[in-house]
Amino acid sequence: MHEKKKITIKDIAKAAEVSETTVSRFLNAKYEYMSEETKKRIEEVVEELNYRPSNIARSLKSKRSFLIGAVIADIENPFSNMIIKGLSDQADKMGFSMMIAVSDNTPRNEQEHIQRFVDNGVDALVVNTVGNNDEYLLNLHRSGLPVILLDRAIEKDELDLVTSNGYELVSEAMDHLHSQGYAFVGYFTEEMANNSQRQKRHQAFEDKLDALGMDGETYVVDIHNLKTLQGQLEDFEQREGPKALFAANGLVLLEVLKGMKELSIADYDEIGICGFDDLAWASLIRDGITTIRQDSYGMGQEACRLTVKRVLEEKGRTSRNYVELPGELIVRGSTMRKNNQL
């Protein structure tokens, strides 16, 4: 039985009709002087030939581990699952291995996972931070270890960040609700302290209430306490006039829908529903739930690309990278009022 021939850089160069040096630059994420056509051609050949570089040989030569440690705040949210897939898929393409840990929204867990990664010699960190670890993360960064923030920022604009345009997306959703004649909006969110994304989305909600002359209320919910949430829903239901319920993320939206079912709240013409995260079931409920779709997979990919670039760059550190991937408002029946008088 013959052993399968090991694919080499020379094989890739021949198949892609480029030099071995160009392939080497591609594998080390050095794209500065490479056309998009060449980059795409090499990537296709690498995938077609199923090329996997020898990390042992690379590590001995470069003194790198080719390991990236990623700490994710909350695995319960499907948004996080797609981020992890994006991170993992892109790391695999670039010849790196991705180590994943979940902090369960606990600062102490986040630090402990990061320290384990550092002890295992990771080349860089991707952190979907829970907050309260700003100085710890900054000290790691200042020591020379690349730290890339994912989705959530810290107070000092010093670390690279890959996120979404949450403020603009909430603003667009509020404009839509106003156009449908809703006079009151109840904004349901988890605790916002130390979470830059939740704060940014809520700020957009508040700004739009003022700009559009709408009434509104913020309900800070505990998604694990259905009884308390039901009390908040009852308060919301008693508000006069056409009203809309805005859930700040997919988990909140799911719990809100459960609470509404328990309370038999289902008048979509008088109560609109919209929320973040376009979960698979959102289009299946009644006439569909209006949601904001974020490119969570793309965010994972971009964070990995940026991380590898930081690991492999030879010159001194460049200025901070800020990448904001656009999302999309998906309008469905849950916010389309049949008796809209505007």
C-alpha positions, 0 to 999 in steps of 0.5 A, spaced: 500 500 500 502 506 497 503 512 502 499 518 500 504 523 497 505 529 501 503 536 498 509 541 498 509 548 497 512 546 490 506 543 488 502 548 490 506 553 486 506 549 480 498 548 480 497 555 481 502 557 476 506 562 481 513 562 484 514 558 491 516 565 494 509 567 492 506 561 496 510 562 502 508 569 502 500 567 502 501 562 507 504 567 512 498 572 510 503 577 507 498 579 502 501 587 501 504 586 494 499 580 492 493 581 487 486 579 489 486 574 483 493 571 485 491 570 492 484 567 490 488 562 485 492 560 491 487 559 496 483 555 491 489 550 490 491 550 497 483 547 498 483 543 492 490 539 494 488 539 502 495 542 503 496 542 511 503 545 513 507 541 518 506 545 524 512 542 528 517 544 522 514 551 522 515 552 530 522 550 530 524 555 524 519 561 526 519 559 534 512 560 533 506 555 536 501 557 530 496 556 536 491 562 537 487 562 544 480 565 543 475 566 549 468 567 548 463 570 553 457 566 552 456 559 548 448 559 549 447 565 544 447 562 537 451 568 535 457 566 538 456 559 535 457 562 528 463 566 531 467 560 533 465 557 526 468 563 522 474 563 527 476 556 526 474 555 519 479 561 517 484 559 522 484 552 518 485 555 512 491 559 514 495 554 517 493 555 525 490 552 530 484 555 534 483 553 542 476 555 544 474 557 551 468 559 554 468 564 560 460 564 561 460 572 562 465 571 568 471 576 568 475 571 573 473 565 568 476 570 562 482 571 566 483 564 568 482 561 561 487 567 558 492 565 563 492 557 561 492 559 553 499 564 555 502 558 559 501 553 553 504 558 548 499 561 544 501 566 539 495 571 540 489 572 543 482 573 541 477 575 546 470 576 546 470 580 553 465 580 559 468 587 561 472 588 568 479 585 565 481 592 561 488 593 565 489 585 564 488 585 557 492 591 556 498 589 560 498 583 555 498 587 549 503 591 551 508 585 553 508 584 546 502 578 545 497 580 540 490 581 543 484 582 538 477 584 541 471 581 538 464 584 538 465 588 545 470 593 546 474 596 552 474 603 554 481 605 552 481 605 544 488 601 544 486 594 542 484 591 535 477 590 535 472 587 530 465 588 531 458 590 527 455 597 526 450 596 532 448 603 533 446 604 525 442 598 525 438 599 531 437 606 528 434 603 522 430 599 526 427 604 530 426 608 523 422 602 521 418 602 527 416 609 527 414 608 519 409 603 522 406 608 526 408 605 533 408 610 538 411 606 544 417 602 544 419 597 550 427 596 549 428 589 553 436 588 554 440 584 559 444 588 564 449 593 560 454 594 565 461 593 562 458 591 555 460 596 550 455 593 545 449 593 549 451 600 551 451 602 544 445 599 542 441 602 547 444 609 546 441 608 539 435 607 542 435 613 546 437 617 541 432 615 536 426 616 541 428 623 542 429 624 534 423 621 532 418 624 538 417 617 540 415 614 547 419 608 550 421 604 556 428 600 558 427 593 561 433 590 564 431 583 564 434 577 567 433 571 562 433 566 567 428 569 571 421 568 567 417 570 573 420 577 573 420 578 565 413 576 565 412 582 570 416 587 565 411 584 559 405 586 563 407 593 564 409 593 557 402 591 555 399 596 559 402 602 555 397 605 551 397 606 543 400 601 538 407 599 541 413 595 539 417 590 543 425 591 541 429 585 544 437 587 544 439 580 542 437 573 540 436 570 547 432 576 550 428 575 544 427 567 545 425 569 552 420 574 551 416 570 546 416 565 551 413 570 556 408 572 551 406 565 550 405 564 558 401 571 558 397 570 552 400 576 549 399 575 541 396 581 538 401 583 532 397 589 530 397 592 536 404 589 539 410 589 534 416 585 535 423 585 533 430 584 535 437 582 534 440 576 531 436 573 525 435 566 528 433 560 524 426 560 527 425 567 526 422 567 519 417 561 521 413 564 527 407 566 524 408 572 519 416 572 521 419 576 526 423 582 524 430 581 526 437 584 525 442 580 522 449 580 524 455 577 520 457 573 526 461 568 521 464 574 517 466 577 524 470 570 526 473 570 520 476 577 520 478 577 527 482 571 525 485 574 519 487 580 523 490 576 529 494 572 524 497 578 521 499 581 527 502 574 529 506 574 522 508 582 521 515 583 522 515 591 523 513 594 529 506 594 531 502 599 526 496 603 529 490 600 532 485 596 527 478 597 527 473 593 523 466 594 523 462 589 519 455 591 516 449 588 518 442 588 515 435 589 518 430 583 515 423 586 516 418 581 517 410 581 519 411 582 526 412 589 525 408 590 519 401 594 522 395 592 518 392 598 520 398 603 520 395 610 519 401 614 518 
